[in-house]
Amino acid sequence: MPATHEARDRRDRRNIRDTRDTRGFAFESALSKIARVLTGQYGVTVVFSPDGPRVEPGRIVIPDNELADGVERDVLIGYLDLLVARARHAALAELDALPSGIAATLAQVIDDRRVCGQLLDEYPGARWFIGRLREHAAKRVQARWPTLHWRDRLIWLVERTLWDEAPSRTEAIHSLLAALQASQDLLSDARNSRSTAQSIATARALVARVRALSAGNVNSMSFTADPVEDIDTETAASLSLFNDDDTPLPDQASAAAPPSDRSGGAQADNAVGMGQTLADAQAPSSPSAGEAGSIPTGSTRARLSIPLATEFDVVTDLTGQGDSATWRALRAEARADTAPLKQKLERALSADERIRWRREQERGEIDRTALARLVTSPGYRTPFRTQRAAKGRDVAVTLLIDRSGSMAGRKIELARLCATALCDALTQLSFDCEVLGYCSVESAPMKQLYERQLAGGADLRRYNRFVERLDLTIYKRFGAPDLSGIAQIDCGHENPDGEALAWAATRLADHQAERRILMVLSDGYPSTGDGDPQVLRHDLRERVAAIGKRGIELVGIGVLTDAVEDFYPHNVVVSRLAELPSTVFSVLSSMLLTR
């Protein structure tokens, strides 16, 4: 690389690290400058958008959730380096032409390693930032590891292998390591890839190799070394989710994304241990005494996610238990954002209040339609009428918040602000409301119960939550004037959406009101560390349908995700976090004004 270019590269990177404004124009401008230096193209710009990451002619798009999550500037620069490497050295049209699926994801992983190697040869200064990006990706995957599908874990270990990174203790699962061991020749081809076409061919060969392993068509002693974990069983469980053309089946559309790009899932304290044991226990196979926890495939699979036990579930009522000073500050911030919306709603509601007449009254104003009867019937004593307003505001509203680990950071902050804005406004407008939150977390007593049942040979195939208890929280209950508990909204671990939704709907149905509205804030697909994702998704769909039949008006709010479109007939996707409170308020206002 010419000395002038290398010096310019170092200077630009030093300047970007000194830039303080990572959310405004200055930061995007500095990133654009680096992009122009690296690509050698004048006019290239860098933008943050929810539809990234993407490389377009003259533009590089970085996901704005990276900013929202508060990642380091060095990580964002590493993200830029990766996308620039794609722009310079990858045949993007060939990658875009691939059908969505595991082969496409693996091809991208292999080609990313190839193009980054070329970029590092040309710009050694990028090595630090690519390294920071790799560390960031490893942390994200580690946090979501218990919720990842087997195929996503395999993709991640392939990625680690290509980058010469050793798997962590959590990631060292026998079946994954066995798959890598049996694919050493193909991994060597992946390391030596010289073109995008070669990367795609190697990815397809890897998928074919793993499918052959699952079908038992490859003779390798490594797959029978450990009788506890069956590579055929677990591989079949993961790859059965794909069609022959590598496209995901309808219920698995979101799972085809690589681990570093998927939203949803949550952190769990049990990084290893039960995570892999339960994955094996739930893999489809012929039930036997040694595999009592297995779940059958096909039409016999349960459509509802049934817990092994519910006595360990915890419901905590934090109504009125928040810090008053924190609550006042939160309320002031919320009112600043939504006060104009509240005033507009108040005017619309007042104008929309319907007036009805109560006739045949002994006092009030004269009812002209009763005058004739008053003349002809001397004993007639009720010729009056009185006004009455319709129950236009007899509406109960529940806000249910996903507290999974993926909501941590700016998402949960704005969810808290959103709940504050809604409850504060609804209370002032004489609507009754409730704020609930949900997650699941591993329970030691429930884990012991599961192990006893498994050791005793019990048939556990009908269950789909084995060691995690529900952690349900009431931040503000119906009828309570003190809203300070909302200030305590925080994150937990996993998100079994269906069960939590049923709990919230039951509470709402038991509340006396003319109308009932249930709003759900979620940032991804339902997930638990020990449950089958397919069952969890079927479960959520079934419960949404059942709630609709009960007359409850249900709406799903997607926080930086369109996953809600798969489950809620009435849904809204919020693509920019800052717009969450105002968007939710607008949606609720529209519902309140629709009779």
C-alpha positions as CSV (number, residue, x, y, z in Angstrom):
1,M,0.0,0.0,0.0
2,P,1.5,3.4,-0.8
3,A,2.8,5.3,2.2
4,T,0.5,8.3,1.6
5,H,-2.6,6.0,1.7
6,E,-1.4,4.2,4.8
7,A,-0.7,7.5,6.6
8,R,-4.2,8.8,5.5
9,D,-5.7,5.6,6.8
10,R,-4.1,6.0,10.2
11,R,-5.0,9.6,10.4
12,D,-8.7,9.1,9.5
13,R,-9.0,6.3,12.0
14,R,-7.4,8.4,14.8
15,N,-9.9,11.2,14.0
16,I,-12.9,8.8,14.1
17,R,-11.9,7.5,17.5
18,D,-11.8,11.1,18.8
19,T,-15.2,11.9,17.4
20,R,-17.6,12.3,20.3
21,D,-20.9,12.5,18.5
22,T,-21.6,8.8,17.5
23,R,-25.3,9.4,16.8
24,G,-25.3,12.5,14.6
25,F,-24.1,13.7,11.3
26,A,-20.5,14.2,12.4
27,F,-20.0,10.5,13.1
28,E,-21.7,9.4,9.8
29,S,-19.6,11.9,8.0
30,A,-16.4,10.6,9.5
31,L,-17.4,7.0,8.6
32,S,-18.1,8.1,5.1
33,K,-14.6,9.6,4.8
34,I,-13.1,6.3,5.9
35,A,-15.3,4.5,3.4
36,R,-14.1,6.7,0.5
37,V,-10.5,6.1,1.5
38,L,-10.9,2.3,1.7
39,T,-13.0,1.9,-1.4
40,G,-11.2,4.6,-3.5
41,Q,-14.5,5.9,-4.7
42,Y,-15.6,9.5,-4.3
43,G,-19.1,10.1,-3.1
44,V,-19.5,7.0,-1.0
45,T,-21.7,7.7,2.0
46,V,-22.3,5.7,5.2
47,V,-25.8,5.8,6.9
48,F,-27.5,4.1,9.8
49,S,-30.8,2.4,9.0
50,P,-32.9,-0.5,10.4
51,D,-32.8,-2.2,7.0
52,G,-29.0,-2.8,7.2
53,P,-26.4,-4.2,6.9
54,R,-26.3,-3.7,3.2
55,V,-24.0,-2.5,0.5
56,E,-25.6,-0.3,-2.3
57,P,-24.0,1.6,-5.2
58,G,-22.5,4.6,-3.5
59,R,-23.9,3.8,-0.1
60,I,-23.0,1.6,2.9
61,V,-25.8,0.9,5.3
62,I,-25.1,0.0,8.9
63,P,-27.9,-1.3,11.2
64,D,-29.0,1.5,13.5
65,N,-29.7,-0.9,16.3
66,E,-25.9,-1.0,16.7
67,L,-26.1,2.6,17.7
68,A,-29.1,2.0,19.9
69,D,-27.3,-0.8,21.7
70,G,-24.5,1.7,22.6
71,V,-21.6,-0.3,21.1
72,E,-18.1,1.1,21.0
73,R,-17.0,3.3,18.1
74,D,-14.3,0.9,17.3
75,V,-16.9,-1.9,16.8
76,L,-18.8,0.4,14.4
77,I,-15.7,1.1,12.4
78,G,-15.0,-2.7,12.3
79,Y,-18.6,-3.1,10.9
80,L,-17.7,-0.5,8.3
81,D,-14.5,-2.3,7.4
82,L,-16.4,-5.5,6.9
83,L,-19.0,-3.9,4.6
84,V,-16.2,-2.1,2.7
85,A,-14.5,-5.4,2.2
86,R,-17.7,-6.8,0.7
87,A,-18.1,-3.8,-1.6
88,R,-14.5,-4.1,-2.8
89,H,-14.0,-7.8,-3.2
90,A,-17.3,-9.7,-3.1
91,A,-19.6,-10.6,-6.0
92,L,-22.7,-9.2,-4.2
93,A,-25.0,-10.1,-7.1
94,E,-24.1,-13.8,-6.7
95,L,-24.8,-13.8,-3.0
96,D,-28.0,-11.9,-3.4
97,A,-29.2,-14.5,-5.9
98,L,-29.0,-17.3,-3.4
99,P,-32.3,-18.4,-1.8
100,S,-32.6,-17.5,1.8
101,G,-31.4,-20.4,4.0
102,I,-28.4,-22.0,5.7
103,A,-26.4,-22.3,2.5
104,A,-26.7,-18.6,1.9
105,T,-25.7,-17.8,5.4
106,L,-22.7,-20.1,5.3
107,A,-21.7,-18.6,1.9
108,Q,-21.8,-15.1,3.4
109,V,-19.7,-16.2,6.4
110,I,-17.1,-17.9,4.2
111,D,-16.9,-15.0,1.8
112,D,-16.7,-12.4,4.6
113,R,-13.6,-14.1,5.9
114,R,-12.1,-14.1,2.4
115,V,-12.8,-10.5,1.6
116,C,-11.6,-9.3,5.1
117,G,-8.3,-11.1,4.5
118,Q,-7.9,-9.2,1.3
119,L,-8.7,-5.9,3.0
120,L,-6.3,-6.5,5.9
121,D,-3.5,-7.2,3.4
122,E,-4.1,-3.8,1.8
123,Y,-5.0,-1.8,5.0
124,P,-3.2,-3.4,8.0
125,G,-4.7,-0.6,10.2
126,A,-8.1,-2.3,9.9
127,R,-6.9,-5.3,11.9
128,W,-7.7,-3.7,15.3
129,F,-11.2,-2.7,14.3
130,I,-12.0,-6.1,12.8
131,G,-10.7,-7.6,16.0
132,R,-13.0,-5.5,18.0
133,L,-15.9,-6.5,15.8
134,R,-15.1,-10.1,16.3
135,E,-15.1,-9.6,20.1
136,H,-18.4,-7.9,20.0
137,A,-19.9,-10.6,17.8
138,A,-18.6,-13.3,20.3
139,K,-20.2,-11.5,23.2
140,R,-23.6,-11.2,21.5
141,V,-23.6,-14.9,20.5
142,Q,-22.5,-15.9,24.0
143,A,-25.5,-14.0,25.5
144,R,-27.9,-15.7,23.1
145,W,-26.3,-19.1,23.0
146,P,-29.0,-20.9,25.0
147,T,-31.7,-19.7,22.6
148,L,-29.9,-20.4,19.3
149,H,-30.9,-23.2,17.0
150,W,-28.4,-26.0,16.4
151,R,-27.8,-24.8,12.8
152,D,-27.0,-21.3,14.0
153,R,-24.6,-22.7,16.5
154,L,-22.9,-24.7,13.8
155,I,-22.7,-21.6,11.6
156,W,-21.0,-19.7,14.4
157,L,-18.5,-22.4,15.0
158,V,-17.7,-22.5,11.3
159,E,-17.1,-18.8,11.5
160,R,-14.9,-19.2,14.5
161,T,-12.9,-21.8,12.8
162,L,-12.3,-19.6,9.7
163,W,-11.1,-16.8,12.0
164,D,-8.9,-19.2,13.9
165,E,-10.8,-18.6,17.1
166,A,-11.1,-21.4,19.7
167,P,-14.7,-22.2,20.8
168,S,-15.5,-21.3,24.4
169,R,-16.5,-24.0,26.9
170,T,-20.1,-23.2,26.4
171,E,-19.8,-23.7,22.6
172,A,-17.8,-26.9,22.9
173,I,-20.8,-29.2,22.3
174,H,-20.0,-32.7,21.2
175,S,-22.3,-32.8,18.1
176,L,-21.0,-29.4,16.8
177,L,-17.4,-30.4,17.3
178,A,-18.0,-33.7,15.6
179,A,-19.6,-32.0,12.6
180,L,-16.6,-29.7,12.3
181,Q,-14.2,-32.7,12.6
182,A,-16.0,-34.5,9.8
183,S,-15.8,-31.5,7.6
184,Q,-12.1,-30.6,7.9
185,D,-11.5,-30.9,4.2
186,L,-14.4,-28.5,3.4
187,L,-13.3,-26.0,6.1
188,S,-9.8,-26.1,4.5
189,D,-11.5,-25.3,1.2
190,A,-13.4,-22.4,2.8
191,R,-10.2,-20.9,4.2
192,N,-8.6,-21.1,0.8
193,S,-11.6,-19.6,-1.1
194,R,-10.5,-17.2,-3.8
195,S,-13.8,-16.0,-5.1
196,T,-17.5,-15.6,-4.1
197,A,-18.4,-18.5,-6.4
198,Q,-16.0,-20.8,-4.6
199,S,-17.4,-19.6,-1.3
200,I,-20.9,-20.5,-2.4
201,A,-19.9,-23.9,-3.7
202,T,-18.1,-24.7,-0.4
203,A,-21.1,-23.6,1.6
204,R,-23.3,-25.9,-0.4
205,A,-20.9,-28.8,0.1
206,L,-20.9,-28.2,3.9
207,V,-24.7,-28.3,4.0
208,A,-24.7,-31.5,2.0
209,R,-22.0,-33.0,4.3
210,V,-24.0,-32.3,7.5
211,R,-27.2,-33.7,5.9
212,A,-25.3,-36.8,5.0
213,L,-24.1,-37.1,8.6
214,S,-27.7,-36.8,9.8
215,A,-28.8,-39.5,7.4
216,G,-26.0,-41.8,8.5
217,N,-24.4,-41.8,5.1
218,V,-20.9,-41.0,6.4
219,N,-18.9,-43.6,8.3
220,S,-17.0,-41.8,11.1
221,M,-16.1,-43.0,14.5
222,S,-16.3,-39.5,15.9
223,F,-20.1,-39.7,15.7
224,T,-20.4,-42.7,17.9
225,A,-17.8,-41.7,20.5
226,D,-20.3,-40.3,23.0
227,P,-23.6,-42.3,23.5
228,V,-25.2,-39.4,25.4
229,E,-25.4,-37.1,22.4
230,D,-26.5,-38.5,19.1
231,I,-25.1,-36.5,16.2
232,D,-27.7,-38.1,13.8
233,T,-30.6,-37.1,16.1
234,E,-29.5,-33.6,16.8
235,T,-28.5,-32.9,13.2
236,A,-31.8,-34.2,11.9
237,A,-33.6,-32.0,14.4
238,S,-32.0,-28.9,13.1
239,L,-31.8,-29.6,9.4
240,S,-35.3,-31.0,9.2
241,L,-36.3,-27.3,9.4
242,F,-35.1,-26.7,5.8
243,N,-36.5,-27.7,2.5
244,D,-34.4,-29.3,-0.2
245,D,-33.6,-25.9,-1.7
246,D,-32.2,-24.7,1.6
247,T,-35.1,-22.3,2.2
248,P,-36.6,-22.2,5.7
249,L,-40.0,-23.7,6.3
250,P,-42.7,-21.2,6.9
251,D,-42.4,-21.1,10.7
252,Q,-38.6,-20.8,10.6
253,A,-38.2,-17.8,8.3
254,S,-36.5,-15.7,10.9
255,A,-34.1,-18.4,12.1
256,A,-32.1,-18.4,8.8
257,A,-30.2,-15.2,9.8
258,P,-26.7,-15.7,11.1
259,P,-26.3,-15.6,14.9
260,S,-24.6,-12.2,14.8
261,D,-27.6,-10.6,12.9
262,R,-30.6,-12.2,14.6
263,S,-32.6,-10.2,17.1
264,G,-34.5,-11.9,19.8
265,G,-33.3,-14.5,22.3
266,A,-32.0,-13.5,25.7
267,Q,-29.2,-14.0,28.1
268,A,-29.3,-17.0,30.5
269,D,-27.3,-17.9,33.5
270,N,-27.0,-21.5,32.4
271,A,-24.6,-21.1,29.5
272,V,-23.7,-24.8,29.3
273,G,-25.1,-27.7,31.4
274,M,-28.9,-28.0,30.8
275,G,-28.7,-26.0,27.5
276,Q,-27.2,-28.8,25.5
277,T,-28.7,-31.7,27.5
278,L,-32.2,-30.4,26.9
279,A,-31.5,-29.8,23.2
280,D,-30.6,-33.5,23.0
281,A,-33.6,-34.5,25.1
282,Q,-36.0,-32.7,22.7
283,A,-34.5,-33.9,19.5
284,P,-36.9,-35.9,17.4
285,S,-36.3,-39.6,17.7
286,S,-38.1,-42.8,18.6
287,P,-39.1,-42.6,22.3
288,S,-37.3,-45.0,24.6
289,A,-36.5,-45.4,28.2
290,G,-33.2,-43.6,27.7
291,E,-34.7,-40.7,25.9
292,A,-37.9,-40.0,27.9
293,G,-37.7,-36.3,27.2
294,S,-37.7,-36.5,23.4
295,I,-40.4,-34.8,21.4
296,P,-41.8,-36.6,18.4
297,T,-41.8,-35.0,14.9
298,G,-44.6,-34.5,12.4
299,S,-48.3,-34.1,13.2
300,T,-47.9,-35.5,16.7
301,R,-46.0,-32.4,17.8
302,A,-47.9,-30.4,20.4
303,R,-49.4,-27.1,19.3
304,L,-49.3,-25.6,22.8
305,S,-46.2,-25.0,24.9
306,I,-47.0,-26.9,28.1
307,P,-44.8,-26.4,31.2
308,L,-43.6,-29.4,33.2
309,A,-44.8,-27.5,36.3
310,T,-46.3,-24.1,37.2
311,E,-45.9,-24.1,40.9
312,F,-42.5,-22.5,40.5
313,D,-43.8,-19.6,38.4
314,V,-43.5,-16.2,40.2
315,V,-45.9,-13.2,40.0
316,T,-44.5,-10.0,41.6
317,D,-46.7,-7.0,42.2
318,L,-44.6,-3.8,42.2
319,T,-47.5,-1.4,42.0
320,G,-46.6,1.8,43.8
321,Q,-43.2,0.5,44.9
322,G,-41.0,2.6,42.6
323,D,-38.8,5.5,43.7
324,S,-40.9,8.7,43.7
325,A,-38.2,10.9,42.4
326,T,-37.3,8.6,39.6
327,W,-40.9,8.3,38.7
328,R,-41.4,12.0,38.6
329,A,-38.4,12.5,36.3
330,L,-39.7,9.7,34.1
331,R,-43.2,11.2,33.9
332,A,-41.8,14.6,33.1
333,E,-39.8,13.2,30.2
334,A,-42.9,11.2,29.0
335,R,-45.2,14.2,29.1
336,A,-42.7,16.3,27.1
337,D,-43.0,13.7,24.3
338,T,-46.7,12.9,24.4
339,A,-48.5,15.9,25.8
340,P,-49.6,17.2,22.4
341,L,-50.8,13.7,21.5
342,K,-52.8,13.5,24.8
343,Q,-54.4,16.9,24.2
344,K,-55.4,15.9,20.7
345,L,-56.9,12.6,21.9
346,E,-58.8,14.4,24.7
347,R,-60.4,16.8,22.2
348,A,-61.3,14.0,19.8
349,L,-62.8,11.9,22.7
350,S,-64.8,14.8,24.0
351,A,-66.2,15.5,20.5
352,D,-66.9,11.8,20.0
353,E,-68.8,11.2,23.3
354,R,-72.2,10.1,22.3
355,I,-75.3,11.6,24.0
356,R,-78.3,9.5,24.8
357,W,-81.7,10.4,26.2
358,R,-83.3,8.6,29.2
359,R,-87.1,9.0,28.6
360,E,-90.1,8.5,30.9
361,Q,-88.5,10.4,33.8
362,E,-90.3,12.2,36.6
363,R,-88.0,15.2,36.3
364,G,-85.7,16.8,33.7
365,E,-86.7,18.6,30.6
366,I,-90.0,18.2,28.7
367,D,-90.0,15.4,26.2
368,R,-91.9,16.7,23.2
369,T,-92.9,13.2,22.1
370,A,-94.7,12.8,25.4
371,L,-96.8,15.9,25.2
372,A,-99.8,14.3,23.5
373,R,-99.9,11.6,26.1
374,L,-99.7,14.2,28.9
375,V,-102.9,15.8,27.5
376,T,-104.9,12.6,27.0
377,S,-103.9,10.8,30.2
378,P,-104.5,12.9,33.3
379,G,-102.6,10.4,35.5
380,Y,-99.5,10.5,33.4
381,R,-96.5,11.7,35.5
382,T,-93.4,11.0,33.5
383,P,-93.2,13.4,30.5
384,F,-89.6,14.3,31.1
385,R,-86.2,13.2,29.7
386,T,-82.6,13.4,31.0
387,Q,-79.3,13.2,29.2
388,R,-76.8,10.5,29.6
389,A,-73.4,10.0,28.0
390,A,-72.5,6.7,26.4
391,K,-69.8,4.6,28.0
392,G,-67.2,5.9,25.5
393,R,-64.5,5.7,28.1
394,D,-65.4,2.4,29.7
395,V,-62.2,0.8,28.2
396,A,-59.6,-1.2,30.0
397,V,-56.1,-1.2,28.5
398,T,-53.2,-3.6,29.3
399,L,-49.7,-3.0,28.2
400,L,-47.6,-6.3,28.2
401,I,-43.8,-5.8,27.8
402,D,-41.3,-8.4,26.7
403,R,-38.5,-8.4,29.3
404,S,-36.1,-10.7,27.5
405,G,-32.4,-10.1,27.5
406,S,-32.4,-8.8,24.0
407,M,-34.5,-5.8,25.2
408,A,-31.6,-4.6,27.3
409,G,-30.3,-1.1,26.8
410,R,-32.1,1.5,24.9
411,K,-35.0,-0.8,24.1
412,I,-36.1,-1.3,27.7
413,E,-35.5,2.3,28.5
414,L,-37.9,3.4,25.8
415,A,-40.4,0.7,26.7
416,R,-40.4,2.1,30.2
417,L,-40.9,5.6,28.8
418,C,-43.7,4.3,26.6
419,A,-45.5,2.6,29.6
420,T,-45.2,5.9,31.5
421,A,-46.6,8.0,28.7
422,L,-49.5,5.7,28.1
423,C,-50.5,5.1,31.8
424,D,-50.1,8.8,32.7
425,A,-52.2,9.9,29.8
426,L,-54.9,7.2,30.2
427,T,-55.2,7.9,33.9
428,Q,-55.8,11.6,33.2
429,L,-58.3,10.7,30.6
430,S,-60.3,8.4,33.0
431,F,-59.3,5.1,31.4
432,D,-58.3,2.2,33.5
433,C,-55.0,0.6,32.6
434,E,-52.5,-2.0,33.7
435,V,-48.8,-2.5,32.9
436,L,-47.3,-6.1,33.0
437,G,-43.9,-7.6,32.1
438,Y,-42.7,-11.1,31.5
439,C,-39.7,-13.3,31.0
440,S,-38.5,-16.8,32.1
441,V,-35.5,-17.8,34.1
442,E,-34.0,-21.1,35.1
443,S,-35.3,-22.4,38.4
444,A,-33.2,-24.8,40.5
445,P,-36.2,-26.6,42.1
446,M,-37.8,-27.0,38.7
447,K,-34.5,-28.3,37.2
448,Q,-34.3,-30.9,40.0
449,L,-37.9,-32.0,39.4
450,Y,-37.1,-32.4,35.6
451,E,-34.0,-34.5,36.4
452,R,-36.0,-36.7,38.8
453,Q,-38.7,-37.2,36.2
454,L,-36.2,-37.9,33.5
455,A,-34.3,-40.4,35.7
456,G,-37.6,-42.2,36.5
457,G,-38.4,-42.8,32.8
458,A,-41.4,-40.4,32.7
459,D,-42.8,-39.6,29.3
460,L,-42.0,-35.9,29.0
461,R,-42.8,-35.5,25.3
462,R,-45.9,-33.4,25.8
463,Y,-44.0,-30.7,27.7
464,N,-42.0,-27.8,26.3
465,R,-40.8,-25.9,29.4
466,F,-38.7,-28.0,31.6
467,V,-36.4,-26.0,33.9
468,E,-37.4,-22.4,33.4
469,R,-40.1,-20.7,35.6
470,L,-42.2,-17.8,34.5
471,D,-41.1,-14.5,36.0
472,L,-44.2,-12.3,35.7
473,T,-44.4,-8.7,37.0
474,I,-47.2,-6.3,37.6
475,Y,-45.8,-2.8,37.5
476,K,-49.2,-1.0,37.7
477,R,-52.5,-2.9,38.3
478,F,-56.0,-1.9,37.4
479,G,-57.5,0.7,39.7
480,A,-54.2,1.7,41.4
481,P,-53.6,5.5,41.5
482,D,-49.9,5.2,42.2
483,L,-48.0,4.6,38.9
484,S,-44.4,4.8,40.3
485,G,-43.9,1.0,40.0
486,I,-43.5,1.5,36.2
487,A,-40.1,3.0,37.0
488,Q,-38.9,-0.4,37.9
489,I,-39.3,-2.0,34.5
490,D,-36.2,-4.0,33.7
491,C,-34.9,-6.9,31.7
492,G,-34.8,-10.6,32.5
493,H,-33.8,-13.6,30.4
494,E,-36.0,-15.5,28.0
495,N,-39.5,-14.7,26.5
496,P,-42.2,-17.4,26.4
497,D,-44.7,-15.1,24.7
498,G,-47.6,-17.4,24.5
499,E,-47.9,-18.3,28.2
500,A,-47.4,-14.7,29.2
501,L,-50.0,-13.5,26.7
502,A,-52.5,-15.9,28.1
503,W,-51.8,-14.7,31.7
504,A,-52.2,-11.0,30.7
505,A,-55.4,-11.8,28.7
506,T,-57.0,-13.6,31.7
507,R,-56.3,-10.7,34.0
508,L,-57.8,-8.3,31.4
509,A,-60.9,-10.5,30.8
510,D,-61.6,-10.6,34.6
511,H,-61.7,-6.8,34.7
512,Q,-65.1,-5.2,34.2
513,A,-65.2,-3.0,31.1
514,E,-67.2,-2.4,28.0
515,R,-64.0,-2.8,25.8
516,R,-60.7,-4.4,26.5
517,I,-57.5,-3.6,24.6
518,L,-54.2,-5.6,25.0
519,M,-51.0,-4.2,23.6
520,V,-47.8,-6.3,23.4
521,L,-44.3,-4.8,23.0
522,S,-41.9,-7.4,21.7
523,D,-38.5,-7.4,19.9
524,G,-38.5,-10.9,18.4
525,Y,-39.8,-14.4,18.3
526,P,-40.8,-16.4,21.4
527,S,-37.9,-18.2,22.9
528,T,-36.8,-20.2,25.9
529,G,-33.5,-21.9,26.7
530,D,-35.1,-25.4,27.0
531,G,-38.1,-25.2,24.6
532,D,-38.7,-26.2,21.0
533,P,-39.0,-23.0,19.0
534,Q,-41.5,-24.5,16.6
535,V,-43.8,-25.3,19.5
536,L,-43.4,-21.9,21.0
537,R,-44.5,-20.3,17.7
538,H,-47.5,-22.5,17.3
539,D,-48.3,-21.8,20.9
540,L,-48.3,-18.1,20.4
541,R,-50.5,-18.3,17.3
542,E,-53.0,-20.5,19.0
543,R,-53.2,-18.2,22.0
544,V,-53.6,-15.0,19.9
545,A,-56.5,-16.7,18.0
546,A,-58.1,-17.7,21.3
547,I,-57.8,-14.2,22.8
548,G,-59.4,-12.7,19.7
549,K,-62.4,-15.0,20.1
550,R,-62.8,-13.7,23.7
551,G,-63.5,-10.2,22.3
552,I,-60.2,-8.7,23.5
553,E,-58.7,-6.2,21.0
554,L,-55.1,-7.3,20.5
555,V,-52.2,-5.5,18.8
556,G,-48.5,-6.5,18.6
557,I,-45.9,-3.7,18.6
558,G,-42.6,-4.9,17.0
559,V,-39.6,-3.1,18.4
560,L,-37.1,-3.1,15.6
561,T,-38.5,-6.4,14.3
562,D,-41.2,-7.5,12.0
563,A,-41.7,-10.8,13.9
564,V,-45.1,-9.5,15.2
565,E,-46.4,-9.8,11.6
566,D,-46.2,-13.6,11.9
567,F,-48.4,-13.7,15.0
568,Y,-50.7,-10.7,15.4
569,P,-53.3,-9.8,12.8
570,H,-53.2,-6.3,14.1
571,N,-49.6,-5.2,14.3
572,V,-47.3,-2.2,14.0
573,V,-43.5,-2.3,13.4
574,V,-41.4,0.5,15.0
575,S,-38.3,0.8,13.0
576,R,-36.7,3.7,15.0
577,L,-36.5,3.4,18.7
578,A,-37.0,7.1,19.4
579,E,-40.4,6.8,17.8
580,L,-41.7,4.0,20.1
581,P,-43.7,6.1,22.7
582,S,-45.3,8.3,20.1
583,T,-46.1,5.4,17.8
584,V,-47.7,3.3,20.5
585,F,-49.7,6.3,21.7
586,S,-51.0,7.0,18.2
587,V,-52.0,3.4,17.7
588,L,-53.9,3.3,21.0
589,S,-55.5,6.6,20.2
590,S,-56.8,5.3,16.9
591,M,-58.2,2.2,18.7
592,L,-59.9,4.3,21.3
593,L,-61.6,6.5,18.7
594,T,-62.8,3.4,16.7
595,R,-66.0,2.0,18.1
